Each structure stands twice: as C-alpha cells, then as structure tokens.
Amino acid sequence: MNKKHRAMLIGAIGSGKSTMTHALLGRKTEAVKTQSLIYYDWIVDTPGEYTENPLFYKSIMATSLEVTHVLFIQDATRQKTIFPPGFATGIPKLIIGVITKSESPQADIDRATTLLQYAMPRGPIVAASAFTGQGIEDIRRLVACRSLHEMREYCQKTKSEYVFLS
C-alpha cells in the first residue's frame, strides 16, 4: 500500500471494523472491541461509539484530517444504519462504502447497499467478507486511488462482482 494513502474505518459497534482492519492488513489476529483510535500501518480503526453518538462526530472529523479515505462500514446482517442521511457529504475525503459480513446467510446486500447510499450519495461500494477474502483486494485498490474519478474508473474496469458505484 502506498504510505501516502491512509484509510479510517467508521461504523456501528460490532459492524466488523476491527475484523476488516485485520483482513485488509493480511493479519489473522482475533479482533477485540476497539476502545479508542488505533493506528495500524495505513489504517485507522475507530470505536463504534464515534459514529453512533453525535457528540463524537468531532472526533471523526478531526481524525479525517489525517487520512485520505474514509470507509463507511455497514453490516449486511443489520436492518438499520447508524449513519445520518448524507453523512459523507460533510467529510472532505474519498469515501468507500464497505458491506461487511456479506458471506452470512442472514446478509441482505441490497438493503445494506441502499443504507450506504443514503449516507454516501456517491462513491464505490464493496460487498466484502473478512472471512472469505471477498472484496478485500478491491478495497485495497480503491484506497490506492487518488481521486473519485480514479475510483470510478477502477469500478468500471474491474471484473469483480462485489464492486459497484453508488
């Protein structure tokens, strides 16, 4: 990964942020509850409370100044989202939607996609699984992109069925 590119993962408690972090880094470590910001190589893992509680939005905004990309994590097995409508429009970074737990029998990829589209009106969405590896390389490649245009080009050229544009 290009050291100039750094991604922050945000999402609900238990949505799979830490598990996804370890998968993106190629680590087989068991994820534990994130209590504070954790900086790993090119990834910043955030506690779910930062996104679930509007009092912590300032922490998300401040940390976004340190990264090039923000990954909006949506658990495919959840019926609701914690992201307010248009939330991504207030973050001046490249946004990538990531649907976690897409391998689960309870996963509803279409619903998760719709929920992410409410929060992020534009940008790529990847249906991923930290356990099967689905979409992991696509996320890495999208984080390597320098612009929304580059991310769109990647989405249009990729043969991956797990990547699509919002």
Secondary structure by P-SEA (a helix, b strand, c coil): ccccbbbbbbbcccccaaaaaaaaacccccccccccccccccbbbbcccccccccaaaaaaaaaaaccbbbbcccccccccccccccccccccbbbbbbcccccccccaaaaaaaaaaaccbbbbbbcccccccaaaaaaaaaacccaaaaaaaaaaccccccccc
